[in-house]
Amino acid sequence: MLENRETPHSEYLFTDDYEVTGAELHYRDGEFYLHVRTKADVEFETAGEGNEEHSTVLGVDLGIENVAVTSTGTFWNGSELNHWHREFEKRQRSLQQRGTRAAHELIQSVGRTETGRYDHFLHTVSKELVAEAVEHNCDVIAFENLTGIRKQMPRATVKP
């Protein structure tokens, strides 16, 4: 039964300002928990739009070989994630060949562990990206398509 009550999270779930981007259902200690991810489009003033101060942009290019590379020259290598993925695939193939229920349950357990590793690694990278921006006094973090960033934000200084 869905309860219709005000909670601290209602403003994110029951408004058009936030878009639900995914959800995970967890079962822990006899109770179910639903973790819902939302995002909002955030508008900000860029240099030249009433803000005469210069903005400093930390450019971040996302990839597979290197998970992230910043315009300051910091790299987050994806080789550890790739190694985990290869090891999981090997173990999964081996367990699938057994064909037992226990093997199937172990595959699921190992899959959750792998997902947890990915989530933890990416969470760590995101925190380090913010720390990198703070360390270099960057006002804006720009992801991926960095082509033409100087034209899009003419008063911005891209940290080398």
Buried (B, 14 or more C-beta within 10 A) or exposed (E): EEEEEEEEEEEBEEEEEBEEEEEEEEEEEEEEEEEBEBEEEEEEEBBEEEEEEEBBBBBBBEEEEBBBBBBBEBEBEBEEBEEBBEEBEEBBEEBEEEEEEEBEEBBEEBEEEBEEBEEEBBEEBEEBBEEBBEEBEBBBBBEEEBEEBEEEBEBBBBBE
